[in-house]
């Protein structure tokens, strides 16, 4: 049992914490003031993290094969460390490496000047942006700053998704008003970079799943004693799954990769400043009064809230970490 204490008042706020507060103050209290998070939280983020890792290594000058090998080393390390689901780790490993190889191959041959990257100017730049008249700073990490073939300097924001990422999709419509990246533009400028636009670099998670053995009770055999063609005696091997996924990626790369050049206007940046100042003021009042109001409209609005089962009984200072949750060692795990 870990007895819970509240984190001391921090001087940094990230977009994730701000967004959580805007969604539900109680959830922000649990996750950021007490530092109690679902055990599966880090697993859910691992796929995107490893895609970022491979892209970052190559952006820093590492050859593609070596970058993919570094990703494989990570997965091999955790697969043999007593994890409960080594098969799932193995399949995720194949997905990430296949997508990385396809990503580098596809964009290397792209000729569109507004999305073609000439070179990487900076990668994984951490920042702390002072917000006027507020005690907190806006903190985060910029995926990359790149030079485009049309002469523009762009923040590259890499995203992984399972959603439709076509130009007419809701996902892309949301990118056009993404307030997180407006803050990143201001942060990059505060670090001395001239930014002209945003390059949203989107990678689609595979819909293709590994094939499983047909349950014995469902198996049907021919007169020759062989299984029907659409049935299997064994699970598909990881290498065979990789080959099948790779064939689909190379045949239809546009299903897996998309880029959008979406600039930010001065009005966008000014609106972000006003919104974050308003939120910081609201957070300061909530913290001072130890307010942690629930927003029950958010319990199921963005998928099932991971705190739903414990929210009624509550998680409090002096208590212990509930089952299936963990206590973080630092509030902003993504920052150094």
N, C-alpha and C positions, 0 to 999 in steps of 0.2 A: 504494500500500500504506500502510495506517495501522498503526503499531506500537501494540499494545494495552498500555494501562496500567490498573491497577485504580483505580476511583474511591476517593477518600478516604472514611474512615468517616463516614457521614452521620448526622445526628441525627434524621432523619425516616424513618418507615416508612408506606407506604400499604397499603390493603387488597389491592391487586393484588400488591404485593411479598410481603406476608405469605402470601397465598393461593398464590403461586408457590412459596414456600419449603415450605409444607405439602405441596404436590403433588410437588415434586422439588427437592432442594437443588442439584443440578447445573444445572438450568434457571434457578434463581434466581441462581446464580453467573454464568452466562453473561449473563443479561439485566440484572441489577442491579449486580453487583460489577464486571463488565467492561463493561457497557453495550453489548453486541452483540445486535442484534435483527434479525429478518427484515425484508427491504426492504418486503415487503407488509404489515407490521404496521400502519403508519399508514393504509394504504388500507383495510384491513379495518375499522378503527375510524371511518372518515370518515362513513359513512352515519349512525351514531348521533350522532356529533359535530355534524353539520349539523342533525339534528332538534333536538338540544339547543339549538343556536345560534338557530334560528328561534323556538323556544318562549321562550328567555331574552329575546330582543329584544322580543317582544310583552309578556312579563311586566314588562319595564322601561318599558312605555308606548308602544312603537312600534306603529302600526297594522299590521294583518295584511298588507295589500298591501306595505307598506314592508319588513316583516320578510321576506316571501317574496322581495322584490326583492333584499334584501341577500344572501340565500342564492344567488339566481341569479347575482349579481355574482361571488360566490366561484367557482361552477362555470364560468362563462364565462371567468374568469381562468385556471383551470387547464386548461380544454379547449383553449385556444390557446397553451399554453406548451410544446408539444413532447411531450405525453404520448403513450405508445405506443398507447393505446386510447381515442381521443376519442369513439367511438361509445358505449362503456361509460359514460364520464363523462356524456355527454348523456342517456342513459337513466336513470342514477342521479339526475341533476338533475331529470328529470321526476317520478320516484318521490317524491323528497323534497318537492318543491313541492306535488304533489298530496296527499300525506299531511298536510303542514302545513295546507293549506287545509281539508281534510276534518276535521282535528283541531279546529281553532278553530270550525268550523261545528257540529260534532257536540256538543262540550261546552258551547258557548254555549247550546244549547237543552235541556240536561239539567236535570231538576228534583230529582234525588235529593239530599237534604240531606247525606248522609254522604260523598258524593264530589263535590258541587258546590263549586267554588272561588269564594268571594266576592271575594277580592282576594289579591294576592301581597304577602307581608310582606318577603321577602328572596329574592334570586336569586344562584346561584353563589357561595356564601359559603365561602371557604377557611378551614381551621382547623388547629390543632395542639393535640392533646389530650394532656396529660401523663398518663402511665401510672404508677401508684404504684411507686416503688422501681426504675424502669427508666431507663436512660440515653437511650433513644429516645422520641420522641413519635409518636403515631398521627396522621397527616396526611391530608388529603383535601379534597374540595370537595363541598358539599351543593348539589344541583340547585336546590332552592327550599324556602322555608317559606311556607305558605299558610294562610289562614283559610277554614274550610269553612262551609257554610250552616248546619250544626247547631251552630255555636259552637266547634268544636274547632280547635286549632292543629295543623297537620300538616307533617311533612317530606314534600315531594313528590319521589319518586324516579322519574325518567323512564327507561324501558327500551324498547329496540327488540329484537324477536325474530322468528325464523322459526318458532318452536315453537307448539304448541297453547296458547292462553292462556285457555281456558275455566275456569270455577270448579273443575271436577273434575280438571283437568290436573295432571301432575307439576310443570309449571313454576310453577303457583300454589302447590302444596303446598310447594315449595322456598322460596317467598317467606316463608312463615310461620316459617321457621327461619333466614332470611337473617341471618348474623351481622354482615355489613358494616353494615347499617342500624342495628343496636343501638349500634355505635360512633358512628354519626352522630347518634343521639339524644343520647347523652352529650356529644358535641361541641357540638351546638346549645345544649344547656342550659348548657355552659361559656361560650358566647357571650352568654348572657343571655336566650335564648328559652325560653318555656314550650311544651313539646311534649306533645300528648295522644295522637297516633297517627301512623301512616305512611300516606300516599296513594301507592300504587303506580300509576303512570300508564304503561300499556303500549301500544306501537304495533307492529302486526304488519307486517313487511316484505311487499311484494306478491308473490303467487305468480304473478300474470299477467306473462308475458314478452312482449317485442316480437316481432312476427311477422317471420320471415325469408323472403327470396326462395326459391322452390323451386329446388333444383339443376337445372340444365339437363337433365341425364340423367334426371331424374325427372318432368319436365313432360309433361303430357298435354293435348291440345287437342281441342276439339269440331270438328265438320265445318265450322263457321264460322271456324275458326282462332283461337278464343279459349281461354284456359286454363280448366281445370275450376275450379269455384267455390271449392274449398278450396286452390287453388294461387295463387302470387304471382310476378310478374315482378321485383318490387323489394322491398327491406326496408321494413318499416313506418316511416314518418317519426316523429320524436320527438313532434311535435305530435299526430299521429293516435294514437300510443300513449298520450299524456297523456289525450286525450279518452276513450279506451276504459277506462283505469284510473280516471279520475275518475267515469265512469258507474257503475263497479262499487262504488267507495267510497260514492257517494251513495245507491246502491240498497241496499247492505248494510254500513253503517258499523260495525255490531257485529263484523264480521269483522276489522276493522282496529284498533279501539280498545277498551280495557277499563280499568277502574279498580277497585282493591280497597283498602278501608280495613282495615288490619291493624295493631293496636296492639302495643306492646312492654310487657311486664310488668317489674316490678322484678327478678323472677327471671331474665328474659331478659338484662337489663343486667348483673346480677351474674355470670351465666354467661359473658358476653362478656369482662368484666374478667379473670376467672380464665383463660379460654382464651388471651387475648392475652398475659398475663403469662407463661404457660407457653411460648408460642411465642417470645416475645422472649428468654427465658432460653435456649432451645434454639438460637436464632440467634446469641446472643452466644458460646456455646461453639463453634459451627460456625465463626464468624468468627475467633475467637482461635486455633483449631487448624487454620485454613485447610481445614476439612472441607467437602466438596461431594459428598455421597453421591448416587448415582443411585437413582431409584425406577423400575425398569424396568416396573413394573406400570402406570405412567402414560404410557408411550410412545404407546400407542394408545387409552387409556381415554377421553380427552376429544377425540377426533379425533387425527389424526397430529401428534405433537409436531414443531414446526418445526425443532428442533435434532437430530432423530433421525439425519440423515445425517452430522452433524459430531461427534456425541457420542462415537463410538468413537475417532476420532483426537484429539479434544479441541480446545478453544480456550483458549489460555493467555496469561498476561502475557508481553509481549515478542514475541508472535506478531503475525500480521496478521489483518485482517478477512476471513473466508471469503467466497467468491462468494455472491451473493444475500443478504448480510447488510449491515448498516450499523452504524456506531458513533454512539451518541447523544451529544449535547452535555451533557445533564443526565439524571440518573437518573429523576426523576419528571417526565416530559414534560407531564403533565396539570396540574401545579402551577406557580404563578408563582414 
